[in-house]
Structure formats: structure tokens, C-alpha cells
Amino acid sequence: MLAEEVGDQVEVTLVDRNDSFAFGYSKLDMMFRGASLESVSLPYSKVVKPGVTLVNEEIRSIDVASRSVETDSGTLEGDVMVIALGADYDLAATPGLAEHGTEFYSFAGARDAAGPVAGFNSGHAVVGVCGAPFKCPPAPSECALMLSDELTRRGVREDCEITLTMPLGSPVPPSPETSAALMAEFEARGITFRGGMRPVRLEPGLVVYEDGTELPFDLFLGIPRHRAPEVVIDSGITEHGYVPVEPATLKTKFEGVYAVGDVATAEVPKAGVFAEGAARVVARQVIAQVTGGDDPPPFDGKASCYIEFGEERIARVDIDFLSGPEKTGEFNAPSQALRQEKSDFGSSRRARWFGL
């Protein structure tokens, strides 16, 4: 947005330690559809935008007071800083997860999980969420349903048990209708859902929960506890593990410093579509600052999330967190048509952001 509207008036520096971007939902494609990390990666080298410089380096420290960062090669300063470093995974917060489980929320983890999934032919599979909040709330449910599909395809489903556990009381709390649809799908597939349960440790073949419950497993697909990256915590800008912002503007308490996406506490779920919406609001504020225009409308917390229901069907939940008196989540039943809509969602952004 900045490149398109004020690319000749601003200098934008994007710092990312990664050399490419990939949509979060690609992790399930890597686990269950044979996609490689290379096939789902969109290289930043393809990005050519007026006024934008890409810096492929690690951020070593952040000084919010001076709106500057230290990278591998030196200091970068700006008039505006947007912190968008996402959430990191804290495997150590659940002892035994790294040794006895398989996490699939990082791209490397999803790549490595494909092998254990392919080799699982009998026994008990547990999909376990180790803490909340966590990215993409429907993803654990998607994993359980797609695992059921995979086992059915191989003809071993009757030899396998699948249990989904999470600290939340329902699969998608903001949308009771979506949760009910998922629960009905679980029942039809013979998948057990156990809410209000948080793992405290994994032992060989056993997961122990906060309430003392123990579940034996042959395959544990885990969602690690989340936290802001260490470099953000060290900057002193976080509270309770994340960066607090004004939900309407994404402003932090430091002048000229914003935070968007999973790193921020913005009263919306941690999901890419909300990060995109928040980024639009911040861009509009910067454009108004540069051009002297009016302040833009506030962040409305509206987004649509696509949910894999298995059997190649996609559902959609339309969420509104901030524009009304209550949070709402309208459910759109799974269909083949919504699969095409999800595909269009990805291709439109690939074209806009990467020219691909």
C-alpha cells in the first residue's frame, strides 16, 4: 500500500531473517498432500515495489524509544516502526514435547511431521494444543480431520484412534455454530474432542495434563505454547508475553511505533487474515501522515477464515471482533465451491504481493 500510494515520498525498509514467505495453511499441505517447503515458498527476491528495500538479516535488538533496530550488519532507524515479528514457539514450556512429540506449527516441523504421519498405521494419535492463545484456532481441528482422511485413504482408519485436546472449551469459541459443525464432523468420523485440557509434560508414549489426566499415544502432533520472540521481549515493550496495542489503531505506547499480527495483543485471534487487516490500517495512518489526509477508519477486526473439513471440502467462518457490541462468527457450511474460493484467496495475494 505504501509503495502504491506514496512510494515516491517514503523509504520503506522491510527486515526479515527469512528469504521467502509462505501461507500458514501450507503446513497442512506439507503434512498431508506431499507439498515441499520449496513448493509453497514465495521468495522475497521476486518483490519489486517502489520505495521498498528488502533486508534479509536477523534483528538482534529493538530500541522502541529511538525507533531503531540492530541487525547483523548495523543499525536501521526510522520515523515509523512497525513490529511484525509474529509469535515464536516455546517447546521447552511443555517438557518432553521436543523429545517425544512432533510439532507441526513451524514449517520445519510440518515438513518433519510428514514422515511420522505417513508411518502411522495403528494405535492412538493425539493432536494436542499446549497453550492458548495460539495461531489459527481452527488448525488443530483441520489436522485431526485431515489425519482421519489420510488413514481412511490408506485403509487403516479402523486400526487407529484420534483424539484432539486443547485448553479451550470448544474448537472455535468465537463461533458456536462453527464449533458445533466441527463437533458433528468429529462424531461422524469417530474423533474424540476433549476441551479444557492443557498438557504439562510428555513422557515416552504418554501425555500428562494439568488436571492429572494421562493419555497414552503412539503419535503426538503438538501445537507448542506461543510467545513473542525473545528480541521483542528483551526490548521491554511486551506485557504478558505480547505487545499491547490500541485495537483501533495498532499503536503502542511509544510514539511512532505500531505492532501488527501475532506479536500484538489486539483483541483478535492470531491469524494471517487479521494481520493483513491490521497492516492495512497502519498503512492508511502512515499515508495520512505523509499526505496530510484525514485519519483512516479504525481496525474493525473483521476477517474470513477458511477451514479444512476433510474430504476436500472447505468451510468458512466470517468473524467480526471489534465493529459491534459483541464478537460474532458466522459459519458457512463446507463445500467444494469454498475450496475454489480459498484457492483464489491465496492466488490474489501472491499476485498482489509477489507478482506471481
N, C-alpha and C positions, 0 to 999 in steps of 0.2 A: 504493500500500500504506500509506504514512504517513497519507494523507488518510482512508482507510477505517478504520484501526485506532486511530490516535492524533491524528486531525485536530483534536480539541478541546484537545490538550495541546501541540502543537508549531506553530511557524510555519515553513512551507517556502517558500523563495523560489527559483523557477526562472528563471535568466537565460539568454536565448537571443537572439542577434542576428537570427535568423530569426523570421518571424511565423507559420511553419507547419512541419509535419513531413511527410515523405514516406518511404515504404519504399524502401530501396535498389534493390530489384528493379524498381521503376517506371521506372528509367532505360532498361532494355531495352524496356519498353512504349513509351517515348517514341521510341526509335530505330526500332523495327520494327512497332509496332502503331498508330501515329498518335496516341498519348496526348499531351496537352499538360501542361505543368508545373502549370497551374491545376487540371486534372482529377485529378491524383494528389496534390495538396497537401491536408493536413488542418490547418486554421487553429487556432492556439492560442486564438483568441477563443472557440472552442466549448468549451474546457475550463472546467468549474466543479467544483472539488474543495474540500472543507472544509479550511481551514488553509493553502491553497496560493495564493501570489501569483505571477503571471507578470510578468516584467520583460523587455520587448523592447528590449534595449540591447546594445551591444558591450562585452565585457570588455577593459579596457585594461591591467590589471596584476593579478597574483595574489600575495598575501602568505600563504604557507602557514603561517608561524610564528604569525600572528595570525588565521588562517582568515578573511581578508578579501579582497575584490576591489574594484578601482576600475572603475566603469562610466562611461558618457558623462555621467551626472548626479551621480555621487558615490560614496561608499563603502558597501559592504554587508559586515556582519560576522555570523559565525555560531558556534555551538558545534560544529557539524559542517560540514565542507566535502566535497562530492563533485565531483571534477573529471571531467567527461564531455564534453570539447570535441572528441572524435574525432581523426581524422588529417587533415592538410592535404595538398595535392598540390604537389610541388616540380617544376614543369615545367622550371625552369632547370637542374635537375640532369642533364637529358638535352638538351644543346644542339640546337636545331633542331626540337624536338618541337612547340613552340608555333607556329613558322613554317611547318613542312612537314607536320605530322601533325594528327590530330584526336583529342583525348582525349574519352572518354565516361564517365569515372568521377564527374565532378561533374554536377549536374542541368543546369546551363547548358551543359556540354559535351555531354551526351546530347541535349539539345534541338537544339544546333547540328550534331551529327553526323547527325541525321536527313536533312538535305539532301544531304551527300556520299554517304550510303548510297543514297538514292533515285536519285542521279545516276550511280551506279557501274554500268556495263553491260558492261564488258570490261576485261581486264587482271589485275593481281595485287593482291589485298588482303592486307595483313599486319595481324594482331591481335598487338600486341606489349606485353608486360609489361616495364616499365623498371626494376623493382627489387622486392625482397622484404624484409620481409613486405608484403602488400597486402590490401585489404579483399576479402571474399567470394571466396575462392580459386576457386570454380567459374565465376565470372562471365566470365572471358575465353573459356573453353570454350563457355559459353552463347552468347556473342556470335558466335563462329565458326559454330556450328550454326544460329543464327537468321539469320545473313547468308546461309548456304547456302540456307535455306528461302526467304528473300526473293528471291534471284537465280533460284531454281527457279520461283517463282511468276510472275516476270516473263519467264521463258523465255530467260534469258541465262546460266544457270549454266555451260553448256559453254564459254562465252567467257571465263570467269573462273577464276582460281586463288586459293585461300585458304590461307594459312599462319599458324599460331599459334605464337608463340615466347614462351618465358618462362625466367627464371633457374632455376626448379625443374626437377628431372629428370623429373617426371611431372605430369599435370594436377591431381591432388588427392593429394599424397603421404601424408596420414594414412590414406587408404583405398585400398590397392592394387586392391581389387575395383572401386571407382568409377573409378579411373584406367583400368583395363583395359576397362571398359564404354565409357568415353569414347573411348579409342583405337580400339576396334572401330567405334564410330559414325563417327569421323573417317575411317577407312579406307573404310567403306561410302559416305561422302559425297565422297571424294576431297579431304579436308582434310589438309594436311601439318602434323604437330606436330614442333617442334624444341625440345627441352628443354635446359637448361643454357646458355642464351644470354641475355645482357643487352645491350640497345642502349647504346652510349656516345654516339652522336650521329645526327641525321638531316640529310641533305642533300636538295636537291630531287630527289625520286624515288628516294632511296637511303637505306637504314638500315644503319649500320655497327655491328657487335657487338664485344664485348670481346675475342673471340678473333681478330678481324680479318675475320670473315665479313662479306660485303656482300650485301644483298638489295635488288633493285630493287622498287619498289612504285608503284602508281597510287592506292592508298588505304591510309593507315596509321591504324588505330584503336588508340590507345595508352592504356595504363594508366600514369599518371605515377608516379614514385617518391613514397613517402609519408614523412611526418614529423609529429611533433606540432606543433600550432600554435605560432607564434612566441611568443605571450604565455605559453604553458606553458614553453617552453624558457627564456625570459627569467626565469621565476620561480626557476630553479635546482633544480627538482625532478626533472628528467629525467636519464637515463643512456642513452647510445647512442641518443638521439633520442626516447625514450618514458619514461613514468613507471613506475618499478619498484614492484610491489606484492607483498604476500604473496598467493599464489594462493588460499589457503583463505579469506581474509577480505577481500581487496581493500584492505587497509590500506597506506598509505605509511609512510615512516619518520617522518612528522610526526604528532603526536598529533591525533586527531580528523579527519584528512584521508584520504579514500579516493579511488581513481581507478577508473573503470569504462569499458568499451568500448574503442574503437580507440586511445585515447590511452595506454592502460596496457599494460604487459608482464605478462600474467597467465598465460602458458604455454598459451593457447588461441588459435585463429585470430581474425583481426579480422573479425567478422561480427555483425550486429544481434542474432541469437539468443543469442550469448554475452554481449553487453552486457546484454540483458534478464535473463539468468540471474544475472549478476554484480550487477545492480541489486537483484534480489530478496534476495540475500544481505546486501547493505549495508542495505537497508531493515529486514530482520529484526534486524540488530545494533542499529540505531538504536531500533527498537521495544523491544527487550530493555533497552536503556539507559534508555528513558523509563519503562517499566513495571516494571523490576526483575526481568524474567523471565530464564530461562536463555539461555545463548549458543546461537545457532542452529547447525544443521549447516553444515559448510564448503561452499564452492563446489565442485561436483563436475565442472564442465567438460563437462556433457552437453548436447547440443543436436541438433536435426534441421535439416538444410539441404536445401532443395528446389532441384533442378537442371533447367533447361530443356534437353530433349534434342532440340528441334525437332519439327516435325510435330504440334504441340500436345500433346506428351507431357511429363510431368514425372516425374523420378526423385527419390528421397530418400535421403540418407545420414545415418545416426544415429551421431553422434560422441560418444565418451567419452574425454576427455583427462586427467582428474585422479582419477577414483574408483578406478581399478585400477592394477596394476603396469605396464601398457603402454597406449599410446594405441591406440584402436580406431576403426574406421569401417565400420559395417555398411551395405551397399548394398541399396537396394530398387529393383528394375527400373522403368524408365519405363512409365507407363500414363496413361490418361485419368482414372482414379479419383484418382490423386495430384494431378492438376490441380485437382480439386474440393477436395481436402484443403488445397492451398496457398491457394486462394481463401478457405477457412474460416479458415485461419491469419491472413490479413490482416483479414478482417471481424471476427473475435473481438477483435482488438486495437484496431481502430478503435472498436468499441463500448465496450470497457473504458476506453480512454484518452481518447476524444473524445466518447463518447456518440452516435456516428454509426452 
